[in-house]
Amino acid sequence: MTFVYLIYSGRKPGATKVGIADDVDQRLATFQTANAHRDFVVYKTYECASRAEAFRLEGRIIAAGRDAGWWGSGEWLLMTPSVVASMVEDMLNEPKNDPIPRPQRPNLFASKQIEEN
Protein backbone atom coordinates (compact mmCIF):
# COMPACT_ATOMS: atom_id res chain seq x y z
CA MET A 1 0.00 0.00 0.00
CA THR A 2 0.99 3.57 -0.60
CA PHE A 3 -0.01 6.44 1.65
CA VAL A 4 -0.46 10.17 1.29
CA TYR A 5 0.62 11.77 4.55
CA LEU A 6 0.32 15.12 6.28
CA ILE A 7 3.33 16.01 8.44
CA TYR A 8 3.92 19.14 10.45
CA SER A 9 6.72 20.54 12.57
CA GLY A 10 6.20 21.19 16.27
CA ARG A 11 8.14 24.42 15.82
CA LYS A 12 5.93 25.54 12.91
CA PRO A 13 2.46 24.11 13.47
CA GLY A 14 1.04 26.47 10.83
CA ALA A 15 2.72 24.61 7.96
CA THR A 16 1.88 21.16 6.63
CA LYS A 17 3.91 18.93 4.33
CA VAL A 18 1.97 16.72 1.93
CA GLY A 19 3.82 13.65 0.69
CA ILE A 20 3.71 10.05 -0.45
CA ALA A 21 5.35 7.02 1.13
CA ASP A 22 4.99 3.27 1.27
CA ASP A 23 6.34 3.36 4.84
CA VAL A 24 5.31 6.58 6.60
CA ASP A 25 7.30 5.82 9.76
CA GLN A 26 10.47 5.39 7.72
CA ARG A 27 9.72 8.63 5.85
CA LEU A 28 9.21 10.42 9.16
CA ALA A 29 12.55 9.08 10.40
CA THR A 30 14.19 10.59 7.30
CA PHE A 31 12.73 13.99 8.19
CA GLN A 32 13.86 13.67 11.80
CA THR A 33 17.41 12.84 10.71
CA ALA A 34 17.58 15.85 8.37
CA ASN A 35 16.15 18.25 10.96
CA ALA A 36 18.22 19.38 13.92
CA HIS A 37 15.09 19.87 16.04
CA ARG A 38 13.62 16.43 15.22
CA ASP A 39 10.12 17.68 15.87
CA PHE A 40 8.11 16.44 12.88
CA VAL A 41 4.81 14.74 13.62
CA VAL A 42 2.59 12.68 11.33
CA TYR A 43 -0.83 14.29 11.56
CA LYS A 44 -2.81 12.00 9.26
CA THR A 45 -2.36 9.36 6.58
CA TYR A 46 -4.61 8.33 3.72
CA GLU A 47 -4.25 4.83 2.32
CA CYS A 48 -4.30 4.63 -1.47
CA ALA A 49 -4.78 1.55 -3.63
CA SER A 50 -1.80 2.40 -5.85
CA ARG A 51 1.07 4.85 -6.23
CA ALA A 52 -0.75 6.40 -9.17
CA GLU A 53 -3.79 7.06 -6.97
CA ALA A 54 -1.52 8.51 -4.27
CA PHE A 55 0.17 10.85 -6.76
CA ARG A 56 -3.25 12.01 -8.01
CA LEU A 57 -4.46 12.72 -4.47
CA GLU A 58 -1.24 14.49 -3.52
CA GLY A 59 -1.49 16.64 -6.64
CA ARG A 60 -5.11 17.52 -5.92
CA ILE A 61 -4.24 18.51 -2.34
CA ILE A 62 -1.35 20.73 -3.38
CA ALA A 63 -3.36 22.31 -6.22
CA ALA A 64 -6.27 23.04 -3.87
CA GLY A 65 -3.84 24.52 -1.33
CA ARG A 66 -2.31 26.68 -4.03
CA ASP A 67 -5.80 27.82 -5.14
CA ALA A 68 -6.60 28.70 -1.51
CA GLY A 69 -3.41 30.77 -1.24
CA TRP A 70 -1.73 28.36 1.16
CA TRP A 71 1.15 27.16 -0.98
CA GLY A 72 4.57 27.70 0.58
CA SER A 73 6.99 25.82 -1.65
CA GLY A 74 7.26 22.32 -3.03
CA GLU A 75 4.94 20.11 -1.00
CA TRP A 76 4.49 22.55 1.88
CA LEU A 77 1.21 24.31 2.54
CA LEU A 78 1.16 27.29 4.90
CA MET A 79 -1.89 26.11 6.80
CA THR A 80 -2.46 24.04 9.91
CA PRO A 81 -2.68 20.28 9.41
CA SER A 82 -6.23 20.18 10.81
CA VAL A 83 -7.49 22.55 8.10
CA VAL A 84 -5.59 20.69 5.37
CA ALA A 85 -6.99 17.37 6.66
CA SER A 86 -10.51 18.80 6.60
CA MET A 87 -9.99 19.82 2.97
CA VAL A 88 -8.73 16.33 2.12
CA GLU A 89 -11.73 14.72 3.83
CA ASP A 90 -14.02 16.90 1.73
CA MET A 91 -12.17 15.79 -1.41
CA LEU A 92 -12.45 12.12 -0.48
CA ASN A 93 -16.17 12.45 0.27
CA GLU A 94 -17.04 14.12 -3.03
CA PRO A 95 -19.43 12.01 -5.08
CA LYS A 96 -17.77 10.05 -7.82
CA ASN A 97 -18.64 11.12 -11.35
CA ASP A 98 -20.84 8.60 -13.03
CA PRO A 99 -19.66 7.68 -16.49
CA ILE A 100 -21.53 9.38 -19.28
CA PRO A 101 -24.19 6.99 -20.51
CA ARG A 102 -23.71 5.92 -24.09
CA PRO A 103 -26.69 6.23 -26.38
CA GLN A 104 -28.17 2.97 -27.53
CA ARG A 105 -27.46 2.29 -31.17
CA PRO A 106 -30.23 0.72 -33.19
CA ASN A 107 -29.57 -2.86 -34.16
CA LEU A 108 -29.54 -2.70 -37.94
CA PHE A 109 -29.40 -6.45 -38.22
CA ALA A 110 -32.41 -7.21 -36.10
CA SER A 111 -35.13 -8.94 -38.02
CA LYS A 112 -38.11 -6.80 -38.74
CA GLN A 113 -41.53 -8.18 -39.11
CA ILE A 114 -43.04 -6.94 -42.35
CA GLU A 115 -46.70 -6.31 -42.30
CA GLU A 116 -48.54 -7.83 -45.19
CA ASN A 117 -51.51 -6.05 -46.65
URCORHU-V225684 format. One record per residue. PHI is phi as a letter, one per 40 degrees, with the letter a starting at -180 (NA if undefined). Layout:
phi->PHI
phi->PHI
This chain:
phi->NA
phi->b
phi->b
phi->c
phi->b
phi->b
phi->b
phi->b
phi->b
phi->c
phi->c
phi->b
phi->c
phi->c
phi->b
phi->b
phi->c
phi->b
phi->a
phi->b
phi->a
phi->c
phi->b
phi->c
phi->c
phi->c
phi->c
phi->c
phi->d
phi->c
phi->c
phi->c
phi->c
phi->c
phi->b
phi->c
phi->c
phi->f
phi->b
phi->c
phi->b
phi->c
phi->c
phi->a
phi->b
phi->b
phi->c
phi->b
phi->c
phi->a
phi->c
phi->c
phi->c
phi->c
phi->c
phi->c
phi->c
phi->d
phi->c
phi->c
phi->c
phi->c
phi->c
phi->c
phi->c
phi->c
phi->c
phi->c
phi->g
phi->c
phi->c
phi->c
phi->a
phi->f
phi->b
phi->c
phi->b
phi->c
phi->a
phi->c
phi->c
phi->c
phi->c
phi->c
phi->c
phi->c
phi->c
phi->c
phi->d
phi->c
phi->c
phi->c
phi->c
phi->c
phi->c
phi->c
phi->c
phi->c
phi->c
phi->c
phi->c
phi->c
phi->c
phi->c
phi->c
phi->c
phi->c
phi->c
phi->b
phi->c
phi->c
phi->b
phi->c
phi->c
phi->c
phi->c
phi->c
